[in-house]
Amino acid sequence: MDQVGRNNRRNRGGREEHQLGASVGWARSEAAPDGDWLVRSVPGARATKLYRCPGCDHEIQVGTPHVVVWPADETGSVVDRRHWHRPCWEARTRRTLTRRR
């Protein structure tokens, strides 16, 4: 089995994920109906800033574990990164985005 084959797996939602830089905790790619994304987990100890989740429009408090996501085709773009609560990210295809005006 090649390296790519060993790193592929199915997550709970049945989407295929590819592990990128998993050994150093960098990011993983997710292919989903809403596109291909790079996803990085942020543990609570590393969450040192306040962010607003685009899924629920609530704040992600300092110390709260969450995920950072950006389009897979824009891997180097800081502008496209968004911080999400993990449950909001996982539910994004089942509900619409909430935006504050």
Contact map, one row per residue, 1 for C-alpha under 8 A:
11101100000000000000000000000000000000000000000000000000000000000000000000000000000000000000000000000
11111100000000000000000000000000000000000000000000000000000000000000000000000000000000000000000000000
11111110000000000000000000000000000000000000000000000000000000000000000000000000000000000000000000000
01111111000000000100000000000000000000000000000000000000000000000000000000000000000000000000000000000
11111111000000000000000000000000000000000000000000000000000000000000000000000000000000000000000000000
11111111000000000000000000000000000000000000000000000000000000000000000000000000000000000000000000000
00111111100000000110000000000000000000000000000000000000000000000000000000000000000000000000000000000
00011111110000011110000000000000000000000000000000000000000000000000000000000000000000000000000000000
00000011111000011100000000000000000000000000000000000000000000000000000000000000000000000000000000000
00000001111111111000000000000000000000000000000000000000000000000000000000000000000000000000000000000
00000000111111111000000000000000000000000000000000000000000000000000000000000000000000000000000000000
00000000011111100000000000000000000000000000000000000000000000000000000000000000000000000000000000000
00000000011111100000000000000000000000000000000000000000000000000000000000000000000000000000000000000
00000000011111110000000000000000000000000000000000000000000000000000000000000000000000000000000000000
00000000011111111000000000000111000000000000000000000000000000000000000000000000000000000000000000000
00000001111001111100000000000110000000000000000000000000000000000000000000000000000000000000000000000
00000001111000111110000000011110000000000000000000000000000000000000000000000000000000000000000000000
00010011100000011111000000011100000000000000000000000000000000000000000000000000000000000000000000000
00000011000000001111110000111000000000000000000000000000000000000000000000000000000000000000000000000
00000000000000000111110001111000000000000000000000000000000000000000000000000000000000000000000000000
00000000000000000011111111110000000000000000000000000000000000000000000000000000000000000000000000000
00000000000000000011111111110000000000000000000000000000000000000000000000000000000000000000000000000
00000000000000000000111111000000000000000000000000000000000000000000000000000000000000000000000000000
00000000000000000000111111000000000000000000000000000000000000000000000000000000000000000000000000000
00000000000000000000111111100000000000011000000000000000000000000000000000000000000000000000000000000
00000000000000000001111111110000000000010000000000000000000000000000000000000000000000000000000000000
00000000000000000011110011111000000001111000000000000000000000000000000000000000000000000000000000000
00000000000000001111110001111100000001110000000000000000000000000000000000000000000000000000000000000
00000000000000001111000000111110000111100000000000000000000000000000000100000000000000000000000000000
00000000000000111100000000011111000111100000000000000000000000000000000000000000000000000000000000000
00000000000000111000000000001111101110000000000000000000000000000000000000000000000000000000000000000
00000000000000100000000000000111111110000000000000000000000000000000000000000000000000000000000000000
00000000000000000000000000000011111000000000000000000000000000000000000000000000000000000000100000000
00000000000000000000000000000001111100000000000000000000000000000000000000000000000000000000100000000
00000000000000000000000000000011111110000000000000000000000000000000001000000000000000000000000000000
00000000000000000000000000001111011111000000000000000000000000000000001110000000000000000000000000000
00000000000000000000000000001111001111100000000000000000000000000000111110000000000000000000000000000
00000000000000000000000000111100000111110000000000000000000000000000111100100000000000000000000000000
00000000000000000000000000111100000011111000000000000000000000000011110000000000000000000000000000000
00000000000000000000000011110000000001111100000000000000000000000011100000000000000000000000000000000
00000000000000000000000010100000000000111110000000000000000000001111000000000000000000000000000000000
00000000000000000000000000000000000000011111011000000000000000001111000000000000000000000000000000000
00000000000000000000000000000000000000001111111000000000000000111100000000000000000000000000000000000
00000000000000000000000000000000000000000111111000000000000001111100000000000000000000000000000000000
00000000000000000000000000000000000000000011111100000000000000111000000000000000000000000000000000000
00000000000000000000000000000000000000000111111100000000000000100000000000000000000000000000000000000
00000000000000000000000000000000000000000111111110000000000001111100000000000000000000000000000000000
00000000000000000000000000000000000000000000111111000000000001100000000000000000000000000000000000000
00000000000000000000000000000000000000000000001111100000000011000000000000000000000000000000000000000
00000000000000000000000000000000000000000000000111110000001111000000000000000000000000000000000000000
00000000000000000000000000000000000000000000000011111000001110000000000000000000001000000000000000000
00000000000000000000000000000000000000000000000001111100111100000000000000000000001100000000000000000
00000000000000000000000000000000000000000000000000111111111100000000000000000000011110010000000000000
00000000000000000000000000000000000000000000000000011111110000000000000000000000011100000000000011100
00000000000000000000000000000000000000000000000000001111100000000000000000000000000110011001000111000
00000000000000000000000000000000000000000000000000001111110000000000000000000000000000010000000011100
00000000000000000000000000000000000000000000000000011111111000000000000000000000000000000000000001110
00000000000000000000000000000000000000000000000000011101111100000000000000000000000000000000000000000
00000000000000000000000000000000000000000000000001111000111110000000000000000000000000000000000000000
00000000000000000000000000000000000000000000000001111000011111010100000000000000000110000000000000000
00000000000000000000000000000000000000000000000011100000001111110000000000000000000000000000000000000
00000000000000000000000000000000000000000001001111000000000111110000000000000000000000000000000000000
00000000000000000000000000000000000000000011111100000000000011111000000000000000000000000000000000000
00000000000000000000000000000000000000000011101000000000000111111100000000000000000000000000000000000
00000000000000000000000000000000000000001111101000000000000000111110000000000000000011000000000000000
00000000000000000000000000000000000000001111001000000000000100011111000000000000001111000000000000000
00000000000000000000000000000000000000111100000000000000000000001111100000000000001111001000000000000
00000000000000000000000000000000000000111100000000000000000000000111110000000000111100000000000000000
00000000000000000000000000000000000011110000000000000000000000000011111000000000111100000000000000000
00000000000000000000000000000000000011100000000000000000000000000001111101100001110000000000000000000
00000000000000000000000000000000001111000000000000000000000000000000111111100001100000000000000000000
00000000000000000000000000001000000111000000000000000000000000000000011111100000000000000000000000000
00000000000000000000000000000000000110000000000000000000000000000000001111100000000000000000000000000
00000000000000000000000000000000000000000000000000000000000000000000011111111001000000000000000000000
00000000000000000000000000000000000001000000000000000000000000000000011111111000000000000000000000000
00000000000000000000000000000000000000000000000000000000000000000000000001111100000000000000000000000
00000000000000000000000000000000000000000000000000000000000000000000000001111111100000000000000000000
00000000000000000000000000000000000000000000000000000000000000000000000000011111100000000000000000000
00000000000000000000000000000000000000000000000000000000000000000000000000001111100000000000000000000
00000000000000000000000000000000000000000000000000000000000000000000011001001111110000000000000000000
00000000000000000000000000000000000000000000000000000000000000000001111000001111111000000000000000000
00000000000000000000000000000000000000000000000000001100000000000001110000000001111100000000000000000
00000000000000000000000000000000000000000000000000111100000000000111100000000000111110000000000000000
00000000000000000000000000000000000000000000000000011110000100000111100000000000011111011000000000000
00000000000000000000000000000000000000000000000000001010000100001110000000000000001111111000000000000
00000000000000000000000000000000000000000000000000000000000000001110000000000000000111111100000000000
00000000000000000000000000000000000000000000000000000000000000000000000000000000000011111110000000000
00000000000000000000000000000000000000000000000000001011000000000000000000000000000111111111000000000
00000000000000000000000000000000000000000000000000000010000000000010000000000000000111111111000000000
00000000000000000000000000000000000000000000000000000000000000000000000000000000000001111111100000000
00000000000000000000000000000000000000000000000000000000000000000000000000000000000000111111111000000
00000000000000000000000000000000000000000000000000000010000000000000000000000000000000011111111110000
00000000000000000000000000000000110000000000000000000000000000000000000000000000000000000111111100000
00000000000000000000000000000000000000000000000000000000000000000000000000000000000000000011111100000
00000000000000000000000000000000000000000000000000000000000000000000000000000000000000000011111110000
00000000000000000000000000000000000000000000000000000010000000000000000000000000000000000001111111000
00000000000000000000000000000000000000000000000000000111000000000000000000000000000000000001001111100
00000000000000000000000000000000000000000000000000000111100000000000000000000000000000000000000111110
00000000000000000000000000000000000000000000000000000101100000000000000000000000000000000000000011111
00000000000000000000000000000000000000000000000000000000100000000000000000000000000000000000000001111
00000000000000000000000000000000000000000000000000000000000000000000000000000000000000000000000000111
